[in-house]
Amino acid sequence: MEHTKSSKDKMIAGEVYQAMGKELFAERQYAKEQLYQYNNLEPTKIKARNQILRKIFGASTPRIYIEPPFRCDYGYNIFVGDNFYANYNLTVLDCAPVRVGDNVMIGPNVSIFTAGHPIHHEPRIAGWEFAKSITISDNVWIGGHTVINPGVHIGKNVVIGAGSVVTRDIPDNVIAVGNPCRVLREITEQDKEFYYKNERFPSVEETDFED
C-alpha cells in the first residue's frame, strides 16, 4: 500500500501543502507555549531559557544566546551551530529546515522566512503554501532589520548589511547589502586592521584586558 504523505511531510520536503491540519496546528501551538515561557522568564534565567531552546530546536549547543523576545513556527526545523548570538526580536518561520553554522551573529529585528505563498490569488486563498530551506554558514554577521527569504544560502564569513532583503544566494567572504541584497565587495586581509571605516583596531600593547 502506497504511503500518503502528510502535510508535515510535504512541508519539510519543500512541496506545496496546506497548513490547516490538526498536526501542524498542534505543533505550532506547542512552540508558542514554550516561547511564551522563554520570553517571559526573568532576565537572569539564562540557563532556563537555553533549556527551552534545546528542547524545541532540532539541534543546538550550550553556547547559544538569543535575546528575548524570540519567535518561531515549530522549532524542530532550526539547527544552530556553536557560539550563536541573536539580538532582540528574531523571527524564524521554520516550515523548512533553517541551518545555522558556528560563530554566527544576528542583529535586532531580523526575520528568516522559509515560508512562501503562491503568486496567484486563487491557490493562495485556498491555503496552499510552500517552504524552502535556508542555510547560514559559519562566521556570518547579519545586520539588523534584515529579511532572509526562502531557499537562500549565505556563504562563510559573510557580512549582510543592515536593512537588507536577501532573495538569492550570497557567496563566501563578501559584504552584501541592499534590497534586493547584492554583493558590495570581497572581504580582504586589510579588513583585519579596521573596525569602522578608517578607524584601526588597537595594537596588542594598547589593549586593555579585564581581570
Contacts in CASP RR format, 6 or more apart in sequence:
PFRMAT RR
TARGET T0000
AUTHOR 0000-0000-0000
METHOD contacts of the structure
MODEL  1
MEHTKSSKDKMIAGEVYQAMGKELFAERQYAKEQLYQYNNLEPTKIKARN
QILRKIFGASTPRIYIEPPFRCDYGYNIFVGDNFYANYNLTVLDCAPVRV
GDNVMIGPNVSIFTAGHPIHHEPRIAGWEFAKSITISDNVWIGGHTVINP
GVHIGKNVVIGAGSVVTRDIPDNVIAVGNPCRVLREITEQDKEFYYKNER
FPSVEETDFED
5 13 0 8 1.000
5 15 0 8 1.000
6 23 0 8 1.000
7 17 0 8 1.000
7 18 0 8 1.000
7 19 0 8 1.000
7 21 0 8 1.000
7 23 0 8 1.000
7 24 0 8 1.000
8 23 0 8 1.000
8 24 0 8 1.000
8 27 0 8 1.000
10 16 0 8 1.000
10 17 0 8 1.000
11 17 0 8 1.000
11 19 0 8 1.000
11 24 0 8 1.000
11 95 0 8 1.000
11 96 0 8 1.000
11 131 0 8 1.000
12 77 0 8 1.000
12 95 0 8 1.000
12 96 0 8 1.000
12 97 0 8 1.000
12 131 0 8 1.000
14 96 0 8 1.000
14 130 0 8 1.000
14 131 0 8 1.000
14 132 0 8 1.000
14 133 0 8 1.000
15 130 0 8 1.000
16 118 0 8 1.000
16 128 0 8 1.000
16 129 0 8 1.000
16 130 0 8 1.000
17 128 0 8 1.000
17 129 0 8 1.000
17 130 0 8 1.000
18 126 0 8 1.000
18 127 0 8 1.000
18 128 0 8 1.000
18 129 0 8 1.000
19 25 0 8 1.000
19 95 0 8 1.000
19 127 0 8 1.000
19 129 0 8 1.000
20 127 0 8 1.000
27 74 0 8 1.000
27 76 0 8 1.000
28 73 0 8 1.000
28 74 0 8 1.000
30 56 0 8 1.000
31 56 0 8 1.000
31 72 0 8 1.000
31 73 0 8 1.000
31 74 0 8 1.000
31 75 0 8 1.000
34 52 0 8 1.000
34 55 0 8 1.000
34 56 0 8 1.000
35 52 0 8 1.000
35 56 0 8 1.000
35 70 0 8 1.000
35 71 0 8 1.000
35 72 0 8 1.000
37 52 0 8 1.000
38 49 0 8 1.000
38 52 0 8 1.000
38 53 0 8 1.000
38 68 0 8 1.000
38 70 0 8 1.000
39 68 0 8 1.000
39 69 0 8 1.000
39 70 0 8 1.000
41 48 0 8 1.000
41 49 0 8 1.000
41 68 0 8 1.000
46 65 0 8 1.000
49 66 0 8 1.000
49 68 0 8 1.000
50 62 0 8 1.000
50 64 0 8 1.000
50 65 0 8 1.000
53 60 0 8 1.000
53 64 0 8 1.000
53 66 0 8 1.000
54 60 0 8 1.000
54 62 0 8 1.000
56 72 0 8 1.000
56 74 0 8 1.000
56 75 0 8 1.000
56 76 0 8 1.000
56 78 0 8 1.000
57 75 0 8 1.000
57 76 0 8 1.000
57 78 0 8 1.000
57 79 0 8 1.000
57 80 0 8 1.000
58 75 0 8 1.000
58 76 0 8 1.000
58 77 0 8 1.000
58 78 0 8 1.000
58 79 0 8 1.000
59 79 0 8 1.000
59 80 0 8 1.000
59 81 0 8 1.000
60 78 0 8 1.000
60 79 0 8 1.000
60 80 0 8 1.000
60 81 0 8 1.000
60 84 0 8 1.000
61 80 0 8 1.000
61 81 0 8 1.000
61 82 0 8 1.000
61 83 0 8 1.000
61 84 0 8 1.000
63 82 0 8 1.000
63 83 0 8 1.000
63 84 0 8 1.000
64 80 0 8 1.000
64 81 0 8 1.000
64 83 0 8 1.000
64 84 0 8 1.000
64 85 0 8 1.000
65 84 0 8 1.000
65 85 0 8 1.000
65 86 0 8 1.000
66 84 0 8 1.000
66 85 0 8 1.000
66 86 0 8 1.000
66 90 0 8 1.000
67 86 0 8 1.000
67 87 0 8 1.000
67 88 0 8 1.000
67 90 0 8 1.000
67 108 0 8 1.000
68 88 0 8 1.000
69 88 0 8 1.000
69 89 0 8 1.000
70 86 0 8 1.000
70 89 0 8 1.000
70 90 0 8 1.000
70 91 0 8 1.000
71 90 0 8 1.000
71 91 0 8 1.000
71 92 0 8 1.000
72 78 0 8 1.000
72 91 0 8 1.000
72 92 0 8 1.000
72 93 0 8 1.000
72 94 0 8 1.000
73 92 0 8 1.000
73 93 0 8 1.000
73 94 0 8 1.000
73 95 0 8 1.000
73 115 0 8 1.000
74 94 0 8 1.000
74 95 0 8 1.000
75 92 0 8 1.000
75 94 0 8 1.000
76 94 0 8 1.000
77 94 0 8 1.000
77 95 0 8 1.000
77 96 0 8 1.000
77 97 0 8 1.000
77 98 0 8 1.000
77 114 0 8 1.000
78 92 0 8 1.000
78 94 0 8 1.000
78 97 0 8 1.000
78 98 0 8 1.000
78 100 0 8 1.000
79 97 0 8 1.000
79 98 0 8 1.000
79 99 0 8 1.000
79 100 0 8 1.000
80 100 0 8 1.000
80 101 0 8 1.000
80 104 0 8 1.000
81 100 0 8 1.000
81 101 0 8 1.000
81 102 0 8 1.000
81 104 0 8 1.000
82 101 0 8 1.000
82 102 0 8 1.000
82 103 0 8 1.000
83 102 0 8 1.000
83 103 0 8 1.000
83 104 0 8 1.000
84 100 0 8 1.000
84 101 0 8 1.000
84 102 0 8 1.000
84 103 0 8 1.000
84 104 0 8 1.000
85 104 0 8 1.000
85 105 0 8 1.000
85 106 0 8 1.000
86 105 0 8 1.000
86 106 0 8 1.000
86 107 0 8 1.000
86 110 0 8 1.000
87 106 0 8 1.000
87 107 0 8 1.000
87 108 0 8 1.000
87 110 0 8 1.000
87 144 0 8 1.000
88 108 0 8 1.000
88 109 0 8 1.000
89 108 0 8 1.000
89 109 0 8 1.000
89 110 0 8 1.000
90 106 0 8 1.000
90 107 0 8 1.000
90 110 0 8 1.000
90 111 0 8 1.000
90 112 0 8 1.000
91 110 0 8 1.000
91 111 0 8 1.000
91 112 0 8 1.000
92 98 0 8 1.000
92 111 0 8 1.000
92 112 0 8 1.000
93 111 0 8 1.000
93 112 0 8 1.000
93 113 0 8 1.000
93 114 0 8 1.000
93 115 0 8 1.000
93 131 0 8 1.000
94 112 0 8 1.000
94 114 0 8 1.000
95 114 0 8 1.000
95 115 0 8 1.000
95 129 0 8 1.000
95 131 0 8 1.000
96 114 0 8 1.000
96 115 0 8 1.000
96 131 0 8 1.000
96 132 0 8 1.000
96 133 0 8 1.000
96 134 0 8 1.000
96 150 0 8 1.000
96 151 0 8 1.000
97 114 0 8 1.000
97 133 0 8 1.000
97 134 0 8 1.000
98 112 0 8 1.000
98 114 0 8 1.000
98 133 0 8 1.000
98 134 0 8 1.000
98 135 0 8 1.000
98 136 0 8 1.000
99 133 0 8 1.000
99 134 0 8 1.000
99 135 0 8 1.000
99 136 0 8 1.000
100 135 0 8 1.000
100 136 0 8 1.000
101 136 0 8 1.000
101 137 0 8 1.000
101 138 0 8 1.000
101 140 0 8 1.000
102 138 0 8 1.000
102 139 0 8 1.000
103 138 0 8 1.000
103 139 0 8 1.000
104 136 0 8 1.000
104 138 0 8 1.000
104 139 0 8 1.000
104 140 0 8 1.000
104 141 0 8 1.000
104 142 0 8 1.000
105 140 0 8 1.000
105 141 0 8 1.000
105 142 0 8 1.000
106 141 0 8 1.000
106 142 0 8 1.000
106 143 0 8 1.000
106 144 0 8 1.000
107 142 0 8 1.000
107 143 0 8 1.000
107 144 0 8 1.000
107 146 0 8 1.000
107 162 0 8 1.000
108 144 0 8 1.000
108 145 0 8 1.000
109 144 0 8 1.000
109 145 0 8 1.000
110 142 0 8 1.000
110 143 0 8 1.000
110 144 0 8 1.000
110 145 0 8 1.000
110 146 0 8 1.000
110 147 0 8 1.000
110 148 0 8 1.000
111 146 0 8 1.000
111 147 0 8 1.000
111 148 0 8 1.000
112 134 0 8 1.000
112 148 0 8 1.000
113 147 0 8 1.000
113 148 0 8 1.000
113 149 0 8 1.000
113 150 0 8 1.000
114 131 0 8 1.000
114 132 0 8 1.000
114 133 0 8 1.000
114 134 0 8 1.000
114 150 0 8 1.000
114 151 0 8 1.000
115 129 0 8 1.000
115 130 0 8 1.000
115 131 0 8 1.000
115 150 0 8 1.000
116 129 0 8 1.000
116 130 0 8 1.000
116 131 0 8 1.000
116 132 0 8 1.000
116 150 0 8 1.000
117 124 0 8 1.000
117 128 0 8 1.000
117 129 0 8 1.000
117 130 0 8 1.000
118 124 0 8 1.000
118 128 0 8 1.000
118 129 0 8 1.000
130 150 0 8 1.000
131 150 0 8 1.000
132 150 0 8 1.000
132 151 0 8 1.000
133 151 0 8 1.000
134 148 0 8 1.000
134 150 0 8 1.000
134 151 0 8 1.000
134 152 0 8 1.000
134 153 0 8 1.000
135 152 0 8 1.000
135 153 0 8 1.000
135 154 0 8 1.000
135 155 0 8 1.000
136 142 0 8 1.000
136 148 0 8 1.000
136 154 0 8 1.000
136 155 0 8 1.000
137 153 0 8 1.000
137 154 0 8 1.000
137 155 0 8 1.000
137 156 0 8 1.000
137 157 0 8 1.000
137 158 0 8 1.000
137 172 0 8 1.000
138 156 0 8 1.000
138 157 0 8 1.000
139 156 0 8 1.000
139 157 0 8 1.000
139 158 0 8 1.000
140 154 0 8 1.000
140 155 0 8 1.000
140 156 0 8 1.000
140 157 0 8 1.000
140 158 0 8 1.000
140 159 0 8 1.000
140 160 0 8 1.000
141 158 0 8 1.000
141 159 0 8 1.000
141 160 0 8 1.000
142 148 0 8 1.000
142 154 0 8 1.000
142 160 0 8 1.000
142 161 0 8 1.000
143 159 0 8 1.000
143 160 0 8 1.000
143 161 0 8 1.000
143 162 0 8 1.000
143 163 0 8 1.000
143 164 0 8 1.000
144 161 0 8 1.000
144 162 0 8 1.000
144 163 0 8 1.000
145 162 0 8 1.000
145 163 0 8 1.000
146 160 0 8 1.000
146 161 0 8 1.000
146 162 0 8 1.000
146 163 0 8 1.000
146 164 0 8 1.000
146 165 0 8 1.000
146 166 0 8 1.000
146 181 0 8 1.000
147 163 0 8 1.000
147 164 0 8 1.000
147 165 0 8 1.000
147 166 0 8 1.000
148 154 0 8 1.000
148 166 0 8 1.000
149 165 0 8 1.000
149 166 0 8 1.000
149 167 0 8 1.000
152 166 0 8 1.000
152 167 0 8 1.000
152 168 0 8 1.000
152 169 0 8 1.000
152 170 0 8 1.000
153 169 0 8 1.000
153 170 0 8 1.000
154 160 0 8 1.000
154 166 0 8 1.000
154 169 0 8 1.000
154 170 0 8 1.000
155 169 0 8 1.000
155 170 0 8 1.000
155 171 0 8 1.000
155 172 0 8 1.000
156 172 0 8 1.000
156 173 0 8 1.000
157 172 0 8 1.000
157 173 0 8 1.000
157 187 0 8 1.000
158 170 0 8 1.000
158 171 0 8 1.000
158 172 0 8 1.000
158 173 0 8 1.000
158 174 0 8 1.000
158 175 0 8 1.000
158 176 0 8 1.000
159 174 0 8 1.000
159 175 0 8 1.000
159 176 0 8 1.000
159 187 0 8 1.000
160 166 0 8 1.000
160 170 0 8 1.000
160 176 0 8 1.000
160 177 0 8 1.000
160 181 0 8 1.000
161 175 0 8 1.000
161 176 0 8 1.000
161 177 0 8 1.000
161 178 0 8 1.000
161 181 0 8 1.000
162 177 0 8 1.000
163 177 0 8 1.000
163 178 0 8 1.000
163 179 0 8 1.000
164 176 0 8 1.000
164 177 0 8 1.000
164 178 0 8 1.000
164 179 0 8 1.000
164 181 0 8 1.000
165 178 0 8 1.000
165 179 0 8 1.000
165 180 0 8 1.000
165 181 0 8 1.000
166 176 0 8 1.000
166 180 0 8 1.000
166 181 0 8 1.000
167 180 0 8 1.000
167 181 0 8 1.000
168 180 0 8 1.000
168 181 0 8 1.000
170 176 0 8 1.000
170 181 0 8 1.000
170 183 0 8 1.000
171 183 0 8 1.000
173 186 0 8 1.000
173 187 0 8 1.000
174 183 0 8 1.000
174 184 0 8 1.000
174 185 0 8 1.000
174 186 0 8 1.000
174 187 0 8 1.000
175 183 0 8 1.000
175 184 0 8 1.000
175 185 0 8 1.000
175 186 0 8 1.000
175 187 0 8 1.000
176 182 0 8 1.000
176 183 0 8 1.000
176 184 0 8 1.000
177 184 0 8 1.000
192 201 0 8 1.000
193 200 0 8 1.000
193 201 0 8 1.000
194 200 0 8 1.000
194 201 0 8 1.000
195 201 0 8 1.000
END
